[in-house]
Amino acid sequence: MESGRRNYRFRVYPTPGQAAALERQGHAARALWNLLHAAWEANGFRVGLDWYTQEIKNIRKDAEYIWFADLPAQAAQAVWKDYFQAWRNCWNPEHPAKAPVFKKRHTRMGVDIPQASHFKPTRINDKYITVNVPLAGKIRVRLHRKVDFTQVTGAHLNRDGLGWHITLRTKTGPIIKPTAHKRAAIGIDRGVTVPLALSDGTNFWHPDFTTATERTTLLRLERRLARQETRRKKTNARTSNRQRRTREAISAINSRQTRRRKDFLDTASRKITTDYALVVLEELDIGNLTARAKPKPDPKKPGVWLPNNAAAKTGLNRSILNEGWGGFRRMITYKAAEHGGQIVTVDARYTSQTCANCRTRGIRESQAKFRCTTSTCHMFGITVNADTNAAEEIETRGTELASSDTTVATAPPAPTTVSIPPAKVPIESPPSVIGNSHLHQLHLEVHERYLRH
């Protein structure tokens, strides 16, 4: 395992004063992101990348940016680095990220702490410690696992619907846990009805990530939010405190759902990587699988559209995303590397329609039943579990691929180096950054629309 970088997420319990300070930092970071985005849309590379860094330093002296004092200087520079990295991800053809956009006020709040020298952790008892956060003081953190703070390189504070959390970034040596695997290889078929079907007949199930009461409450809150947003737009008013409370209640339910999903994926991926040496997955393009249904124009009646089952496709997309297929692949990849295992992906086409015994096409009679139609196969006419059969076919393909000369992935591929697109015009001298700065003019233009919305 080449990389020893690990992130650890812990719950923090700030006092009301500290929570207010963190919120001010989060809003200041969001406002700075919006200003950088407005400046980038206006200038791009024309003024040079160093101009943005220098502008951030100089506007701290401007009296118009009183709110900027709530954000530590290093956190402000981290916002610029994150923004430019977002563009690099967008330019990378192998990265699914889209172009950066303006951040609304109710988006997820976060503040970066680039250096760990400020932390100064102090233990309170077996469960809690305090860490020093710039401009917020010593904040209480609940440690649910041990962390070597000498290896911590930085942190990120963020708030979801359940409160504030801190993610510690660590850099250690290769993490290898020698494991005696129970079986050489296993194939996994990811699905919706059966979340994870293994080729040895084992299935991983989970209850709904939200309870019936939570689903009813969520529907009621979403309808209330829609009414509140409609009234706000009609009166052209600012977001009310009631609407903010509605958003927070929705965010709390969604955060609990996310935690339950992550717990299931963590448990399943850990169990699989400790039991099996070679794990075979399908190569799934989740973006295409969850694309919205295309409209079907009526060839006989221009301007009229035929039914395209958009509602059913939307429900399927929601179910696929709810299972967290992409998150499961990320978890099982790094955990397999830790336990000395291997991950290989195979072509997903026709895995659910191929007999795992004779390798010919059969009939999938229903979601749960598969029947082979080849008369020479000893499974001819026998109905078997469709998900298990698909997992067995996936395992066979992966075993063949692993035994060939093809390299088997044991860790996530290294990020592709993306060259910065050249400027289309010569770099100009940076404009004045004091008083009538370019960012100051942009601030006046976007303040009402993006910072107070």
C-alpha positions in Angstrom: 0.0 0.0 0.0 1.7 3.1 -1.2 -0.3 5.7 0.6 -0.6 5.9 4.4 -3.0 8.8 4.4 -6.0 8.4 6.6 -8.9 10.6 7.7 -10.6 10.3 11.0 -13.9 12.0 11.7 -15.0 12.9 15.3 -17.9 14.7 16.8 -17.2 18.1 18.4 -19.2 19.8 21.1 -18.6 23.6 21.0 -20.1 26.0 23.5 -22.8 28.4 22.2 -20.1 31.1 21.8 -17.7 28.8 20.0 -20.6 27.5 17.7 -21.4 31.1 16.8 -17.7 31.7 16.0 -17.5 28.6 13.8 -20.7 29.7 12.0 -19.1 33.1 11.3 -16.0 31.4 9.9 -18.1 29.1 7.8 -20.2 32.0 6.3 -17.0 34.0 5.7 -15.4 31.1 3.9 -18.6 30.7 1.7 -18.7 34.4 0.9 -15.0 34.3 -0.1 -15.7 31.3 -2.3 -18.4 33.3 -4.0 -16.2 36.3 -4.5 -13.4 34.2 -6.0 -16.0 32.6 -8.3 -17.2 36.0 -9.5 -13.6 37.1 -10.1 -12.7 33.9 -11.9 -15.7 34.2 -14.2 -14.7 37.8 -15.0 -10.9 37.3 -15.4 -9.9 33.6 -15.4 -6.2 33.3 -16.1 -5.9 36.8 -17.6 -4.6 38.3 -14.3 -2.5 35.3 -13.3 -3.0 33.0 -10.4 -0.8 34.9 -8.0 -3.2 37.8 -8.3 -6.0 35.9 -6.5 -3.6 35.1 -3.6 -2.4 38.6 -3.3 -6.0 40.0 -3.5 -7.1 37.8 -0.6 -4.2 39.2 1.5 -4.9 42.8 0.7 -8.7 42.9 1.1 -8.2 42.0 4.7 -7.1 45.6 5.2 -10.2 47.0 3.5 -12.8 48.3 5.9 -15.5 47.1 3.5 -14.7 43.5 4.5 -15.2 43.5 8.2 -16.6 39.9 8.0 -13.3 38.8 6.5 -11.7 39.1 9.9 -13.8 36.2 11.2 -11.8 33.9 8.9 -8.2 32.9 9.8 -5.7 33.8 7.1 -4.6 30.2 6.5 -8.3 29.1 6.2 -8.8 31.9 3.6 -5.9 30.7 1.5 -7.3 27.2 1.8 -10.5 28.4 0.3 -8.6 29.6 -2.8 -6.7 26.3 -3.1 -10.0 24.3 -2.8 -11.6 26.5 -5.4 -8.8 26.1 -7.9 -8.6 22.4 -7.2 -12.3 22.2 -8.0 -11.4 23.6 -11.5 -8.6 21.1 -11.9 -11.1 18.3 -11.1 -13.4 19.7 -13.7 -10.7 19.8 -16.3 -9.8 16.2 -15.6 -11.7 14.0 -18.1 -11.4 11.0 -15.7 -12.9 13.0 -12.7 -16.7 13.2 -12.5 -16.7 16.7 -10.9 -18.5 19.6 -12.7 -17.6 23.2 -12.8 -17.7 25.1 -9.5 -20.8 27.2 -8.8 -21.8 29.8 -6.3 -22.6 28.5 -2.8 -25.9 29.4 -1.2 -26.3 30.2 2.4 -27.9 26.9 3.4 -25.2 24.8 1.8 -23.0 22.6 4.0 -20.8 24.8 6.1 -17.1 24.0 6.6 -13.8 25.6 7.6 -10.3 24.2 6.9 -7.4 24.1 9.3 -4.3 23.6 7.0 -1.8 23.2 9.8 -1.9 20.9 12.8 0.5 23.0 14.9 -2.4 25.0 16.4 -4.3 21.9 17.8 -2.4 21.4 21.1 -4.7 18.4 22.1 -5.4 18.1 25.9 -7.0 15.0 27.3 -10.0 15.5 29.6 -10.9 11.9 30.3 -10.9 8.6 28.4 -13.5 9.8 25.9 -12.9 13.5 25.5 -10.1 15.8 24.6 -9.9 19.5 23.7 -8.2 20.9 20.6 -7.4 24.5 19.8 -9.3 26.0 16.8 -8.1 29.4 15.5 -10.4 32.2 16.6 -12.7 29.8 18.4 -10.6 28.5 21.3 -10.4 25.1 22.8 -13.2 22.9 21.6 -14.3 19.6 23.2 -13.9 16.5 20.9 -15.2 13.0 21.5 -12.6 10.4 20.5 -14.2 7.1 19.6 -10.8 5.7 18.5 -7.1 6.3 19.1 -5.3 8.9 16.9 -1.6 9.6 16.8 -1.6 13.4 16.9 2.1 13.5 15.9 1.0 12.3 12.5 -1.9 14.8 12.0 -1.2 17.2 9.2 -4.4 19.2 9.2 -8.2 19.2 9.8 -11.5 20.3 8.4 -14.5 21.4 10.5 -17.9 21.0 9.0 -21.5 21.1 10.2 -24.3 18.7 9.1 -27.8 18.3 10.4 -26.6 16.7 13.6 -23.9 19.2 14.7 -20.3 20.0 14.2 -17.6 17.4 13.3 -13.9 17.6 12.8 -12.0 15.4 10.2 -8.3 14.9 11.1 -5.9 14.3 8.2 -3.1 12.0 9.1 0.0 10.8 7.1 1.5 7.6 8.3 3.5 4.7 6.8 1.8 1.9 4.8 -1.0 0.3 6.8 -0.9 -3.5 6.4 -2.9 -5.8 8.6 -1.9 -9.5 7.9 -5.1 -11.4 7.4 -5.7 -15.1 7.0 -8.4 -15.1 4.3 -11.1 -17.8 4.4 -11.5 -18.0 0.6 -9.4 -17.1 -2.4 -12.0 -15.1 -4.4 -15.5 -13.8 -4.2 -17.8 -12.1 -6.7 -20.2 -9.3 -5.6 -23.4 -8.3 -7.4 -24.6 -4.9 -6.2 -28.3 -4.4 -6.5 -31.3 -2.6 -5.0 -33.6 -5.5 -3.9 -30.5 -7.4 -2.6 -27.9 -4.8 -1.7 -24.9 -7.1 -1.9 -25.1 -10.7 -3.2 -22.0 -12.8 -3.0 -21.1 -15.7 -5.2 -20.9 -18.1 -2.2 -24.6 -17.5 -1.6 -24.2 -15.0 1.2 -26.3 -11.9 1.0 -25.9 -8.6 2.9 -29.2 -7.0 3.9 -30.1 -3.8 5.6 -33.4 -2.3 6.8 -34.5 1.0 5.4 -32.1 3.7 6.3 -35.0 5.8 7.4 -37.9 4.7 9.7 -41.5 5.1 8.7 -41.9 8.0 11.1 -38.9 9.7 9.6 -40.2 9.3 6.1 -43.6 10.7 7.0 -41.9 13.6 8.8 -39.5 14.3 5.9 -42.4 14.4 3.4 -44.2 16.9 5.6 -41.2 19.1 6.1 -40.3 19.1 2.4 -43.8 20.2 1.6 -43.6 22.9 4.2 -40.3 24.1 2.8 -41.8 24.2 -0.7 -44.6 26.5 0.5 -42.2 28.7 2.4 -39.9 29.0 -0.6 -42.8 29.9 -2.8 -44.0 32.6 -0.5 -40.4 34.0 -0.2 -40.0 34.3 -3.9 -43.4 36.0 -4.4 -42.6 38.6 -1.8 -38.9 38.8 -2.7 -38.0 38.5 0.9 -35.0 37.1 2.7 -35.0 33.6 4.1 -37.0 33.6 7.3 -35.9 31.9 10.5 -38.8 29.5 10.2 -37.6 28.4 6.8 -34.1 28.0 8.2 -35.4 25.8 11.0 -37.3 23.7 8.4 -34.1 23.2 6.4 -32.2 22.2 9.6 -34.9 19.6 10.5 -34.7 18.1 7.0 -30.9 18.1 7.2 -31.0 16.2 10.5 -33.1 13.4 9.0 -30.9 13.2 5.9 -27.7 13.1 8.1 -29.1 10.2 10.1 -29.8 8.4 6.9 -26.3 9.0 5.7 -24.8 7.7 8.9 -26.8 4.5 8.8 -25.8 3.9 5.2 -22.1 4.5 6.0 -22.3 2.1 9.0 -23.8 -0.6 6.8 -21.2 -0.1 4.0 -18.3 0.0 6.6 -19.5 -3.2 8.2 -20.0 -5.1 5.0 -16.8 -4.0 3.3 -14.8 -4.9 6.4 -16.3 -8.3 6.7 -15.7 -9.1 3.0 -12.1 -7.9 2.9 -11.1 -9.9 6.0 -12.7 -13.1 4.6 -11.7 -13.0 0.9 -8.4 -12.4 -0.8 -9.7 -11.4 -4.2 -12.8 -9.3 -4.5 -14.4 -8.9 -7.9 -16.8 -6.1 -8.7 -18.7 -4.9 -11.7 -17.4 -1.8 -13.5 -20.6 0.3 -13.1 -21.0 3.8 -14.5 -23.4 5.1 -11.8 -23.8 8.4 -13.5 -25.3 6.8 -16.6 -27.3 4.4 -14.6 -29.0 7.2 -12.7 -29.5 9.6 -15.7 -33.0 10.9 -16.1 -35.3 9.4 -18.7 -35.0 11.0 -22.1 -38.2 12.7 -23.5 -39.9 10.8 -26.3 -41.4 13.1 -28.9 -44.4 11.9 -30.8 -43.4 11.5 -34.5 -47.0 12.0 -35.6 -47.8 15.0 -33.5 -45.0 17.6 -33.4 -44.8 19.3 -30.0 -46.4 16.3 -28.2 -44.5 14.0 -26.0 -45.1 10.3 -25.4 -45.0 8.6 -22.0 -41.4 7.8 -21.1 -41.8 6.3 -17.6 -39.9 9.2 -16.1 -41.5 8.7 -12.6 -40.5 5.1 -12.5 -37.0 5.9 -13.7 -36.7 8.6 -11.0 -37.7 6.1 -8.3 -35.1 3.7 -9.6 -32.4 6.4 -9.6 -33.3 7.3 -6.0 -33.0 3.6 -5.0 -29.7 3.2 -6.7 -28.2 6.3 -5.1 -29.6 5.3 -1.7 -27.6 2.1 -1.8 -24.3 3.9 -2.0 -22.6 1.7 -4.7 -19.8 4.2 -5.2 -19.1 4.6 -1.5 -19.0 0.8 -1.1 -16.3 0.5 -3.9 -14.2 3.2 -2.3 -14.4 1.6 1.1 -13.7 -1.9 0.0 -10.8 -0.8 -2.2 -8.7 0.7 0.6 -9.7 -1.9 3.1 -8.7 -4.7 0.8 -5.3 -3.1 0.4 -4.9 -2.9 4.2 -5.7 -6.6 4.6 -3.4 -7.7 1.8 -6.3 -8.4 -0.6 -6.9 -7.4 -4.2 -9.7 -5.7 -6.0 -10.5 -6.3 -9.7 -13.4 -4.9 -11.7 -14.9 -6.6 -14.7 -17.3 -5.7 -17.5 -20.8 -5.6 -16.2 -22.6 -6.4 -19.4 -24.8 -9.5 -19.4 -23.6 -10.7 -16.0 -27.2 -11.1 -14.9 -28.3 -12.9 -18.1 -25.4 -15.4 -18.3 -25.4 -18.8 -16.8 -22.4 -19.1 -14.4 -22.0 -22.8 -15.3 -22.0 -22.9 -19.1 -21.3 -19.2 -19.8 -24.2 -18.8 -22.3 -27.2 -16.5 -22.3 -30.2 -17.6 -20.3 -33.5 -16.1 -19.2 -34.0 -13.9 -16.2 -37.6 -14.7 -15.5 -37.9 -12.1 -12.7 -35.8 -10.0 -10.3 -35.0 -13.1 -8.3 -35.1 -16.0 -10.7 -32.8 -17.1 -13.5 -33.1 -20.1 -15.8 -30.5 -21.6 -18.2 -31.9 -22.4 -21.7 -28.8 -24.4 -23.0 -29.8 -28.0 -23.3 -26.3 -29.3 -22.9 -25.8 -27.6 -19.5 -26.6 -29.6 -16.5 -28.4 -26.6 -15.1 -30.8 -26.6 -18.0 -34.3 -25.8 -17.0 -33.4 -25.3 -13.3 -34.4 -22.0 -11.8 -31.7 -20.5 -9.5 -31.3 -17.2 -7.6 -30.5 -14.6 -10.2 -28.4 -12.4 -7.9 -26.2 -15.4 -6.8 -25.8 -16.5 -10.4 -24.7 -13.0 -11.4 -22.2 -12.9 -8.6 -20.8 -16.3 -9.7 -20.4 -15.0 -13.2 -18.6 -11.9 -11.9 -16.3 -14.1 -9.8 -15.5 -16.2 -12.9 -14.7 -13.2 -15.0 -12.6 -11.7 -12.3 -10.6 -14.9 -11.6 -9.8 -15.1 -15.3 -8.7 -11.5 -15.4 -6.6 -11.9 -12.3 -4.8 -15.0 -13.7 -4.0 -13.2 -16.9 -1.3 -10.6 -17.5 -3.7 -7.8 -16.7 -2.7 -5.8 -13.7 -5.1 -6.2 -10.7 -5.8 -3.0 -8.8 -4.8 -3.3 -5.2 -5.4 0.4 -4.4 -7.2 3.4 -5.9 -5.4 4.7 -9.0 -3.2 7.7 -8.6 -4.8 10.9 -9.6 -4.2 11.9 -13.1 -1.9 15.0 -13.5 -4.0 17.6 -15.2 -2.2 20.4 -17.0 -3.5 23.9 -16.6 -5.1 25.2 -19.8 -3.0 28.0 -21.2 -4.3 31.5 -21.0 -6.0 32.7 -24.2 -4.6 36.2 -23.8 -1.3 37.5 -22.4 -1.2 37.9 -18.6 -1.9 41.5 -17.7 -0.6 43.5 -14.8 -2.7 42.9 -11.7 -5.1 45.7 -11.0 -5.0 47.8 -7.9 -6.0 45.8 -4.9 -6.5 48.6 -2.4 -9.5 50.7 -2.2 -11.1 50.3 -5.7 -10.0 46.6 -6.0 -11.5 44.4 -8.6 -12.8 42.0 -6.0 -14.3 45.0 -4.2 -16.4 45.9 -7.3 -17.5 42.3 -7.7 -18.4 42.2 -4.0 -20.8 45.1 -4.5 -22.4 43.4 -7.4 -22.9 39.9 -5.9 -23.4 40.8 -2.3 -27.2 41.0 -2.2 -27.7 38.0 -4.5 -25.3 35.5 -3.1 -24.1 36.5 0.3 -27.4 37.4 2.0 -29.7 35.0 0.2 
